[in-house]
Amino acid sequence: MKGWRPAALNQGWTYSDRIERSESGQMLTAVMASRYGHSSRDVWQSRIRTGELLLNGTCLQNDVPVGSKDVVQWRRPPWLEPAIPDRWSVVYDDGDVLVINKPSGLPVMPGGGFLQHTLSALLMETSRLAGSSQAPKPVHRLGRFTSGLQVCARRPQTRARLSRQFRPEGGCRKTYLAWAQPMAGLRADQPLVVTTDVVERSHPLLGWVWGPDPSDGEPLRRRLQARSELRLLRRCSQGDLVEVAISTGRPHQIRIHLAQLGSPLLGDPLYLPQQRINTAAVPGDGGYRLHAHTLVFENGLHLSCEAGSRFTPG
């Protein structure tokens, strides 16, 4: 399909983990299964048998107890990466800063099963083919299924400067468009400010995920302050089109704040009403509609891009 890169095997990858003091004395398979809920002890044992696990540089033959500061490496064999959209439009390019309209479905950085099918890898490939020695690299990270303004920069100094502006105290104002489940009490002439924390919650597949603050006393790991300002743009039978302005930019902040209000994004597979989290879904799963619409920087630079036709439900 034109504009899409088909699913393909990558070259594999080696992951490294350092054993914590609290894990010292445990069997390696128990530690890995505890850290990574997607694989049981039996699965990690089979990886030992196939020579995929190393401890302090030595290939293991059997499960062993581990000690504090031991280094575990998993030589993951090549795996099939899903198809991705590999075309985008350029919103701004001054030779250093590059801003694109990222399509929904394209991961920005490696993670969640993606290694080479990412925007960062595609930018490097495009620059190499063009004979450029400085490839643009992402300054921040939009979610895989979030479309819109993705900022990149070619010079490390520029990336560092822009990255500071994306921090909560950095001054960059970001506005998104979001299709949410109907929101009682939200009016076009009266913005709603949400300041509930984004918190780390347990998750059976990943160990933990960022989510809304539950009301049932569930144990939490960490919490981050977050602020979102919501304004109703349109109301229809499918749901509400909401403009969301944020300055804090916490992980999945908009998805979490809307779920906190009881009106998750339409089609969001992870964040559910009543501050619930779907234990069978992960943050990288798609189905929701969220678009990074405008960016305003400290120097007065104002950028915007419209959402595509697929953004509107129905």
CORNORPE-V669447 format. One record per residue. N is the residue number from 1. SS is DSSP state (2 for helix, 1 for strand, 0 for the rest). PHI is phi as a letter, one per 40 degrees, with the letter a starting at -180 (* if undefined). OMEGA is omega in whole degrees, 0 to 359 (NA if undefined). Layout:
BEGIN
N & SS & PHI & OMEGA
N & SS & PHI & OMEGA
END
This chain:
BEGIN
1 & 0 & * & 183
2 & 0 & c & 181
3 & 0 & g & 180
4 & 1 & b & 173
5 & 1 & c & 185
6 & 0 & c & 176
7 & 0 & d & 183
8 & 1 & a & 175
9 & 1 & c & 173
10 & 0 & c & 184
11 & 0 & c & 184
12 & 0 & g & 184
13 & 1 & a & 176
14 & 1 & b & 178
15 & 1 & c & 179
16 & 1 & b & 178
17 & 1 & b & 175
18 & 1 & b & 182
19 & 0 & c & 178
20 & 0 & c & 181
21 & 2 & d & 182
22 & 2 & c & 181
23 & 2 & c & 183
24 & 0 & d & 180
25 & 0 & g & 178
26 & 0 & c & 175
27 & 1 & c & 184
28 & 2 & d & 182
29 & 2 & c & 178
30 & 2 & c & 179
31 & 2 & c & 183
32 & 2 & c & 179
33 & 2 & c & 178
34 & 2 & c & 181
35 & 2 & c & 187
36 & 0 & b & 185
37 & 0 & c & 181
38 & 0 & c & 183
39 & 0 & b & 180
40 & 0 & c & 177
41 & 2 & c & 179
42 & 2 & c & 179
43 & 2 & c & 178
44 & 2 & c & 176
45 & 2 & c & 179
46 & 2 & c & 177
47 & 2 & c & 173
48 & 2 & c & 182
49 & 2 & c & 181
50 & 0 & c & 175
51 & 0 & g & 182
52 & 0 & c & 185
53 & 1 & b & 176
54 & 1 & b & 175
55 & 1 & b & 183
56 & 0 & f & 176
57 & 0 & g & 181
58 & 1 & b & 180
59 & 1 & c & 183
60 & 0 & c & 174
61 & 0 & b & 182
62 & 0 & a & 175
63 & 0 & c & 183
64 & 0 & b & 172
65 & 1 & c & 182
66 & 0 & b & 180
67 & 0 & b & 180
68 & 0 & d & 179
69 & 0 & g & 171
70 & 0 & d & 179
71 & 1 & b & 179
72 & 1 & b & 176
73 & 1 & b & 175
74 & 1 & b & 178
75 & 1 & c & 183
76 & 1 & c & 179
77 & 0 & c & 177
78 & 0 & d & 178
79 & 0 & b & 183
80 & 1 & c & 176
81 & 1 & c & 183
82 & 0 & c & 175
83 & 0 & c & 181
84 & 1 & b & 169
85 & 1 & c & 183
86 & 0 & b & 176
87 & 0 & b & 179
88 & 0 & a & 175
89 & 1 & b & 179
90 & 1 & c & 179
91 & 1 & c & 184
92 & 1 & a & 177
93 & 1 & a & 179
94 & 0 & b & 182
95 & 0 & g & 176
96 & 0 & b & 178
97 & 1 & c & 177
98 & 1 & b & 177
99 & 1 & b & 181
100 & 1 & b & 170
101 & 1 & c & 185
102 & 1 & c & 178
103 & 0 & c & 174
104 & 0 & c & 179
105 & 0 & h & 181
106 & 0 & b & 176
107 & 1 & c & 180
108 & 0 & c & 183
109 & 0 & b & 176
110 & 0 & d & 180
111 & 1 & i & 177
112 & 0 & g & 180
113 & 0 & g & 179
114 & 1 & b & 178
115 & 0 & b & 182
116 & 0 & b & 178
117 & 0 & c & 180
118 & 1 & b & 176
119 & 2 & c & 182
120 & 2 & d & 178
121 & 2 & c & 179
122 & 2 & c & 177
123 & 2 & c & 177
124 & 2 & c & 180
125 & 2 & c & 180
126 & 2 & c & 180
127 & 2 & c & 179
128 & 2 & c & 180
129 & 2 & c & 179
130 & 0 & c & 180
131 & 0 & g & 180
132 & 0 & c & 180
133 & 0 & c & 181
134 & 0 & b & 178
135 & 0 & c & 174
136 & 0 & c & 178
137 & 1 & b & 183
138 & 1 & c & 177
139 & 0 & c & 179
140 & 0 & b & 184
141 & 0 & b & 169
142 & 0 & c & 175
143 & 0 & c & 184
144 & 0 & d & 184
145 & 0 & c & 171
146 & 1 & c & 178
147 & 1 & c & 171
148 & 1 & h & 192
149 & 1 & c & 176
150 & 1 & b & 184
151 & 1 & c & 177
152 & 1 & b & 177
153 & 1 & a & 182
154 & 0 & c & 183
155 & 0 & c & 180
156 & 2 & d & 180
157 & 2 & c & 179
158 & 2 & c & 178
159 & 2 & c & 180
160 & 2 & c & 181
161 & 2 & c & 181
162 & 2 & c & 178
163 & 2 & d & 178
164 & 2 & c & 180
165 & 2 & c & 179
166 & 2 & c & 178
167 & 0 & c & 183
168 & 0 & d & 181
169 & 0 & c & 189
170 & 0 & c & 176
171 & 0 & g & 178
172 & 0 & c & 179
173 & 1 & b & 184
174 & 1 & b & 180
175 & 1 & b & 182
176 & 1 & b & 169
177 & 1 & b & 184
178 & 1 & a & 172
179 & 1 & c & 184
180 & 1 & b & 171
181 & 0 & c & 185
182 & 0 & d & 184
183 & 0 & b & 179
184 & 0 & c & 176
185 & 0 & g & 179
186 & 0 & c & 182
187 & 1 & b & 182
188 & 0 & c & 184
189 & 0 & c & 182
190 & 1 & a & 179
191 & 0 & d & 178
192 & 1 & b & 179
193 & 1 & b & 180
194 & 1 & b & 183
195 & 0 & b & 179
196 & 0 & c & 182
197 & 0 & c & 167
198 & 1 & c & 189
199 & 1 & b & 175
200 & 1 & c & 181
201 & 1 & b & 181
202 & 1 & c & 181
203 & 1 & a & 187
204 & 0 & c & 182
205 & 0 & c & 187
206 & 0 & b & 185
207 & 1 & g & 177
208 & 1 & a & 174
209 & 1 & a & 171
210 & 1 & c & 182
211 & 1 & a & 177
212 & 0 & c & 181
213 & 0 & c & 182
214 & 0 & c & 182
215 & 0 & b & 186
216 & 0 & b & 178
217 & 0 & g & 178
218 & 0 & d & 179
219 & 0 & c & 181
220 & 1 & b & 179
221 & 1 & c & 182
222 & 1 & a & 174
223 & 1 & a & 179
224 & 1 & b & 176
225 & 0 & c & 181
226 & 0 & a & 180
227 & 0 & b & 177
228 & 1 & b & 177
229 & 1 & b & 186
230 & 1 & b & 175
231 & 1 & b & 180
232 & 1 & c & 177
233 & 1 & b & 184
234 & 1 & a & 177
235 & 1 & b & 179
236 & 0 & a & 185
237 & 0 & c & 181
238 & 0 & c & 183
239 & 0 & i & 182
240 & 1 & b & 172
241 & 1 & c & 188
242 & 1 & b & 170
243 & 1 & c & 182
244 & 1 & b & 177
245 & 1 & b & 181
246 & 1 & b & 173
247 & 0 & b & 184
248 & 0 & c & 175
249 & 0 & g & 177
250 & 0 & c & 180
251 & 0 & d & 177
252 & 0 & f & 189
253 & 2 & d & 184
254 & 2 & c & 179
255 & 2 & d & 183
256 & 2 & c & 181
257 & 2 & c & 177
258 & 2 & c & 177
259 & 2 & c & 178
260 & 2 & d & 180
261 & 0 & c & 183
262 & 0 & g & 181
263 & 0 & b & 181
264 & 0 & c & 174
265 & 1 & d & 175
266 & 0 & d & 177
267 & 0 & g & 180
268 & 0 & c & 184
269 & 0 & c & 187
270 & 0 & b & 186
271 & 1 & c & 188
272 & 0 & b & 176
273 & 0 & c & 181
274 & 0 & f & 177
275 & 0 & f & 180
276 & 0 & c & 176
277 & 1 & b & 178
278 & 0 & c & 184
279 & 0 & c & 178
280 & 0 & c & 181
281 & 0 & b & 178
282 & 0 & b & 184
283 & 0 & d & 182
284 & 0 & c & 178
285 & 0 & c & 185
286 & 0 & b & 180
287 & 0 & h & 181
288 & 0 & c & 180
289 & 0 & b & 181
290 & 1 & a & 187
291 & 1 & b & 176
292 & 1 & c & 194
293 & 1 & c & 182
294 & 1 & b & 174
295 & 1 & b & 175
296 & 1 & b & 183
297 & 0 & c & 182
298 & 0 & c & 182
299 & 0 & c & 178
300 & 0 & g & 179
301 & 0 & c & 183
302 & 1 & b & 182
303 & 1 & b & 176
304 & 1 & a & 174
305 & 0 & a & 183
306 & 0 & c & 177
307 & 0 & c & 180
308 & 0 & c & 184
309 & 2 & c & 181
310 & 2 & c & 183
311 & 2 & c & 182
312 & 0 & c & 180
313 & 0 & c & 178
314 & 0 & h & NA
END
